[in-house]
Amino acid sequence: MIGGRSVGEPAVSVRRDDPRVRTDAQRAGDSAESAVAERLTRAGWTVIGRQVRMGRLELDLVAVDPGPPRALVVLEVRYRSRRDFGLAEESLGHRKRARVREAALRLRSAGTLPDGTPLPPHPLRIDLVVVEPGSVRHHRGVL
């Protein structure tokens, strides 16, 4: 046995974004992102990207806030089912904040989503949306 497989058995490469290997926490986060996207759409926003990859970095949602003023908004979605370890807002450490900012600036610099969809020329804003059972909190321009 080598690494949990028999000698001679080929190693299986599974992509991290393969839905068959998502953890329960990842699936809960995906559901929270979907709920936030639906909520924004109902409020008149246009969601133009979900789980947008910028190299090794990922942006949860990219949307257009109809304003006023209109803005291109990158949204970091945080889901928590319980508060045993504090508020979801507290889970956004300085490293994660830096990665979200870097990915957002890369996106703005590229001028398009990875699939080639052009970005609107609106000012860029980064928001945090927290989803907990029974509540959604939208913090605008916090990153």
C-alpha positions in Angstrom: 0.0 0.0 0.0 1.2 3.4 -0.9 -0.8 6.5 0.1 -4.0 4.5 0.6 -3.8 2.7 -2.7 -2.3 -0.6 -3.8 1.1 -0.7 -5.6 0.5 -0.6 -9.3 -3.0 1.0 -8.9 -3.1 4.3 -10.8 -3.5 7.5 -8.8 -6.8 9.2 -9.5 -6.6 12.9 -10.0 -9.8 14.7 -8.8 -10.3 18.4 -9.4 -11.0 20.4 -6.3 -14.0 22.0 -8.0 -15.6 18.6 -8.9 -19.1 18.7 -7.3 -18.7 15.0 -6.3 -15.9 15.9 -3.8 -17.4 19.0 -2.2 -17.6 18.8 1.6 -20.8 19.5 3.5 -19.4 22.9 4.5 -18.6 23.7 0.8 -22.0 22.7 -0.3 -23.6 24.9 2.4 -21.4 27.8 1.2 -22.5 27.2 -2.3 -26.2 27.3 -1.2 -25.5 30.5 0.6 -24.0 32.1 -2.5 -27.0 31.0 -4.5 -29.4 32.5 -2.0 -27.4 35.8 -2.0 -27.4 35.8 -5.8 -31.2 35.3 -5.9 -31.7 38.0 -3.3 -29.5 40.5 -5.2 -31.4 39.7 -8.5 -34.7 40.4 -6.8 -33.4 43.7 -5.6 -32.5 44.8 -9.2 -28.9 43.8 -9.3 -27.3 42.0 -12.2 -25.1 39.0 -11.2 -22.5 38.6 -13.9 -20.3 36.0 -12.3 -20.2 33.3 -9.7 -17.1 31.5 -8.3 -14.9 33.6 -10.7 -11.4 32.2 -10.8 -8.6 34.7 -11.1 -5.6 32.3 -11.3 -5.5 30.6 -7.9 -7.8 33.2 -6.4 -11.6 33.0 -6.4 -14.3 35.6 -6.1 -17.7 34.4 -4.8 -19.9 36.7 -6.7 -19.5 39.6 -9.2 -22.5 41.8 -9.7 -23.6 45.3 -10.8 -25.4 47.4 -8.2 -27.9 49.6 -10.0 -27.2 52.3 -7.4 -27.2 55.1 -7.4 -24.4 55.3 -8.0 -24.0 52.2 -10.2 -21.0 50.1 -9.2 -19.2 46.9 -10.1 -19.3 44.9 -6.9 -17.3 41.9 -5.8 -19.1 40.1 -3.0 -17.5 37.8 -0.5 -20.1 35.5 1.0 -19.6 34.0 4.4 -22.0 31.4 5.8 -22.2 30.2 9.4 -24.7 27.8 10.8 -23.7 28.6 14.4 -21.9 31.3 16.4 -19.8 28.9 18.6 -16.6 30.5 17.3 -17.9 34.1 16.9 -19.6 36.1 14.2 -19.0 35.3 10.5 -17.6 38.8 10.0 -14.8 37.8 12.4 -13.8 34.9 10.2 -12.6 37.2 7.5 -8.9 37.5 8.5 -6.4 39.9 7.0 -5.0 37.2 4.6 -8.4 36.5 3.1 -9.1 40.2 2.8 -5.9 40.7 0.9 -6.6 37.8 -1.4 -10.1 39.1 -2.2 -8.7 42.6 -2.9 -6.0 41.2 -5.1 -8.4 39.0 -7.1 -10.8 42.0 -7.5 -8.0 44.3 -8.7 -6.9 41.5 -11.2 -10.4 41.3 -12.4 -10.7 45.1 -12.9 -7.3 45.1 -14.6 -8.3 42.3 -17.0 -11.5 44.2 -18.0 -13.3 41.0 -18.6 -14.5 37.9 -16.8 -12.4 34.8 -17.5 -15.1 33.7 -20.0 -14.6 36.9 -22.0 -17.6 38.8 -20.7 -16.7 42.5 -20.6 -17.0 44.3 -17.3 -19.0 47.5 -17.1 -16.9 50.6 -16.6 -18.4 51.4 -13.2 -16.4 52.0 -10.0 -15.3 48.9 -8.2 -16.5 48.1 -4.7 -16.0 45.0 -2.5 -18.8 44.0 -0.2 -19.2 41.3 2.5 -22.5 39.4 2.8 -23.0 37.2 5.9 -25.6 34.4 5.8 -26.8 32.8 9.0 -30.0 30.9 9.8 -32.7 33.5 9.8 -30.5 36.5 8.8 -28.5 38.0 6.0 -26.3 41.0 6.6 -24.9 43.0 3.7 -21.8 45.2 4.5 -21.1 47.5 1.6 -17.5 48.6 0.8 -15.9 47.0 3.8 -12.9 45.4 2.1 
